Amino acid sequence: MLALWLLLAFSGLAAAAAGLVSAAAHTGRTAERYREGLAAQYAAESGAVWGLLYIKEYGLAEEHRASFPCGPGTETEVRLVRAAEEETPEEAAHWTGTVYARGLETASGVLRYTVLTVDVAEDGGRTVTVKEAGNEKW
């Protein structure tokens, strides 16, 4: 009878230990996926900031694309698009555009997106104002 009780007790302890190991493994995987997503989001946002600075420095006559590494294990792809609208001479110093940025965590393939709609005024100096920010896929 004692052997049966010991067998049941050890079975219970083994089940509890297996549950704890499983929970720890799940927590570790969740933390790693969070880190990968955060790295990809950082890369996307860094690409968007690069796009804003590019527009401020050089303007944007036509669509422009760039890709570059954005830290260890991440890459950024940026696409700058000037709105295709008719410009009158009064509007020539004022235009809108969109900054599309995609961040990639290369080890896992996690992607994150950032999209900015900008308003650009070229009166003497170039002023870039973000009108809308989002994270829709492009």
C-alpha positions as a LaTeX table, in Angstrom:
\begin{tabular}{lrrr}
\hline
Residue & $x$ (\AA) & $y$ (\AA) & $z$ (\AA) \\
\hline
Met1 & 0.00 & 0.00 & 0.00 \\
Leu2 & 2.86 & 2.35 & 0.86 \\
Ala3 & 4.47 & 1.67 & $-2.52$ \\
Leu4 & 1.21 & 2.60 & $-4.26$ \\
Trp5 & 1.01 & 5.89 & $-2.34$ \\
Leu6 & 4.64 & 6.68 & $-3.15$ \\
Leu7 & 4.03 & 5.90 & $-6.83$ \\
Leu8 & 1.04 & 8.28 & $-6.89$ \\
Ala9 & 3.01 & 10.98 & $-5.07$ \\
Phe10 & 5.95 & 10.74 & $-7.46$ \\
Ser11 & 3.57 & 10.74 & $-10.45$ \\
Gly12 & 2.00 & 13.95 & $-9.15$ \\
Leu13 & 5.39 & 15.55 & $-8.62$ \\
Ala14 & 6.51 & 14.50 & $-12.12$ \\
Ala15 & 3.35 & 16.00 & $-13.66$ \\
Ala16 & 3.85 & 19.26 & $-11.75$ \\
Ala17 & 7.51 & 19.43 & $-12.81$ \\
Ala18 & 6.57 & 18.78 & $-16.46$ \\
Gly19 & 3.99 & 21.58 & $-16.26$ \\
Leu20 & 6.56 & 24.00 & $-14.86$ \\
Val21 & 9.10 & 23.11 & $-17.56$ \\
Ser22 & 6.46 & 23.54 & $-20.27$ \\
Ala23 & 5.38 & 26.92 & $-18.86$ \\
Ala24 & 9.01 & 28.10 & $-18.70$ \\
Ala25 & 9.63 & 27.05 & $-22.31$ \\
His26 & 6.46 & 28.83 & $-23.47$ \\
Thr27 & 7.45 & 31.99 & $-21.60$ \\
Gly28 & 10.91 & 31.87 & $-23.21$ \\
Arg29 & 9.46 & 31.50 & $-26.71$ \\
Thr30 & 6.99 & 34.34 & $-26.07$ \\
Ala31 & 9.77 & 36.63 & $-24.86$ \\
Glu32 & 11.90 & 35.82 & $-27.92$ \\
Arg33 & 9.01 & 36.52 & $-30.32$ \\
Tyr34 & 8.39 & 39.82 & $-28.52$ \\
Arg35 & 12.07 & 40.76 & $-28.87$ \\
Glu36 & 12.04 & 39.90 & $-32.58$ \\
Gly37 & 8.89 & 41.99 & $-33.14$ \\
Leu38 & 10.38 & 44.89 & $-31.21$ \\
Ala39 & 13.60 & 44.76 & $-33.27$ \\
Ala40 & 11.57 & 44.76 & $-36.52$ \\
Gln41 & 9.42 & 47.67 & $-35.28$ \\
Tyr42 & 12.54 & 49.64 & $-34.36$ \\
Ala43 & 13.95 & 49.01 & $-37.84$ \\
Ala44 & 10.69 & 50.19 & $-39.48$ \\
Glu45 & 10.53 & 53.34 & $-37.38$ \\
Ser46 & 14.21 & 54.08 & $-38.02$ \\
Gly47 & 13.57 & 53.75 & $-41.74$ \\
Ala48 & 10.66 & 56.19 & $-41.47$ \\
Val49 & 12.86 & 58.73 & $-39.67$ \\
Trp50 & 15.53 & 58.27 & $-42.37$ \\
Gly51 & 12.84 & 58.96 & $-45.00$ \\
Leu52 & 11.77 & 62.17 & $-43.24$ \\
Leu53 & 15.36 & 63.37 & $-43.08$ \\
Tyr54 & 15.93 & 62.46 & $-46.74$ \\
Ile55 & 12.88 & 64.52 & $-47.81$ \\
Lys56 & 13.98 & 67.44 & $-45.62$ \\
Glu57 & 17.50 & 67.38 & $-47.05$ \\
Tyr58 & 16.90 & 66.58 & $-50.74$ \\
Gly59 & 13.18 & 66.98 & $-51.44$ \\
Leu60 & 11.45 & 64.42 & $-53.60$ \\
Ala61 & 10.99 & 64.84 & $-57.34$ \\
Glu62 & 9.98 & 61.23 & $-58.00$ \\
Glu63 & 9.67 & 57.92 & $-56.13$ \\
His64 & 12.78 & 56.94 & $-54.19$ \\
Arg65 & 13.68 & 53.55 & $-52.66$ \\
Ala66 & 16.45 & 52.56 & $-50.26$ \\
Ser67 & 17.43 & 49.46 & $-48.28$ \\
Phe68 & 20.04 & 49.21 & $-45.58$ \\
Pro69 & 20.95 & 47.29 & $-42.42$ \\
Cys70 & 19.56 & 48.88 & $-39.29$ \\
Gly71 & 21.50 & 47.24 & $-36.51$ \\
Pro72 & 22.50 & 43.67 & $-35.76$ \\
Gly73 & 20.07 & 41.25 & $-37.37$ \\
Thr74 & 17.67 & 43.84 & $-38.79$ \\
Glu75 & 17.14 & 45.46 & $-42.18$ \\
Thr76 & 15.05 & 48.39 & $-43.34$ \\
Glu77 & 13.42 & 49.07 & $-46.68$ \\
Val78 & 12.12 & 52.59 & $-47.34$ \\
Arg79 & 9.94 & 53.86 & $-50.18$ \\
Leu80 & 9.26 & 57.59 & $-50.59$ \\
Val81 & 6.38 & 58.63 & $-52.84$ \\
Arg82 & 5.36 & 62.14 & $-53.81$ \\
Ala83 & 1.60 & 62.54 & $-54.30$ \\
Ala84 & 0.63 & 62.53 & $-57.97$ \\
Glu85 & $-1.43$ & 65.68 & $-58.09$ \\
Glu86 & $-1.66$ & 68.62 & $-60.44$ \\
Glu87 & 0.44 & 71.49 & $-59.19$ \\
Thr88 & $-0.36$ & 75.10 & $-59.91$ \\
Pro89 & 2.42 & 77.69 & $-59.49$ \\
Glu90 & 0.97 & 78.61 & $-56.07$ \\
Glu91 & 1.14 & 74.97 & $-54.91$ \\
Ala92 & 4.62 & 74.29 & $-56.32$ \\
Ala93 & 6.19 & 75.25 & $-52.97$ \\
His94 & 3.79 & 72.95 & $-51.09$ \\
Trp95 & 3.25 & 69.22 & $-51.66$ \\
Thr96 & 2.33 & 66.00 & $-49.89$ \\
Gly97 & 3.98 & 62.61 & $-49.90$ \\
Thr98 & 4.12 & 59.26 & $-48.16$ \\
Val99 & 6.99 & 57.54 & $-46.38$ \\
Tyr100 & 6.67 & 53.74 & $-46.38$ \\
Ala101 & 9.12 & 51.84 & $-44.15$ \\
Arg102 & 9.40 & 48.11 & $-43.53$ \\
Gly103 & 11.57 & 46.58 & $-40.82$ \\
Leu104 & 12.75 & 42.98 & $-40.99$ \\
Glu105 & 14.23 & 40.89 & $-38.19$ \\
Thr106 & 16.37 & 38.69 & $-40.40$ \\
Ala107 & 16.77 & 35.59 & $-38.19$ \\
Ser108 & 13.03 & 34.99 & $-37.76$ \\
Gly109 & 11.59 & 36.84 & $-40.76$ \\
Val110 & 9.36 & 39.05 & $-38.58$ \\
Leu111 & 8.16 & 42.14 & $-40.49$ \\
Arg112 & 6.79 & 45.40 & $-39.13$ \\
Tyr113 & 5.54 & 48.41 & $-41.09$ \\
Thr114 & 5.38 & 52.18 & $-40.62$ \\
Val115 & 3.56 & 54.56 & $-42.98$ \\
Leu116 & 3.75 & 58.36 & $-42.65$ \\
Thr117 & 1.79 & 60.90 & $-44.66$ \\
Val118 & 3.78 & 64.12 & $-44.83$ \\
Asp119 & 3.14 & 67.69 & $-45.81$ \\
Val120 & 6.16 & 69.53 & $-47.26$ \\
Ala121 & 6.48 & 73.30 & $-47.53$ \\
Glu122 & 9.40 & 74.72 & $-49.53$ \\
Asp123 & 9.25 & 78.39 & $-48.58$ \\
Gly124 & 12.88 & 79.42 & $-48.23$ \\
Gly125 & 13.77 & 76.30 & $-46.24$ \\
Arg126 & 12.10 & 72.91 & $-46.48$ \\
Thr127 & 9.69 & 72.02 & $-43.67$ \\
Val128 & 8.40 & 68.46 & $-43.36$ \\
Thr129 & 5.31 & 67.89 & $-41.19$ \\
Val130 & 3.85 & 64.46 & $-40.41$ \\
Lys131 & 0.09 & 64.63 & $-40.96$ \\
Glu132 & $-0.74$ & 60.99 & $-40.28$ \\
Ala133 & 1.09 & 57.93 & $-38.97$ \\
Gly134 & 0.09 & 54.28 & $-39.29$ \\
Asn135 & 1.38 & 50.76 & $-39.49$ \\
Glu136 & $-0.59$ & 49.20 & $-42.34$ \\
Lys137 & 1.08 & 46.64 & $-44.57$ \\
Trp138 & 2.30 & 47.88 & $-47.97$ \\
\hline
\end{tabular}
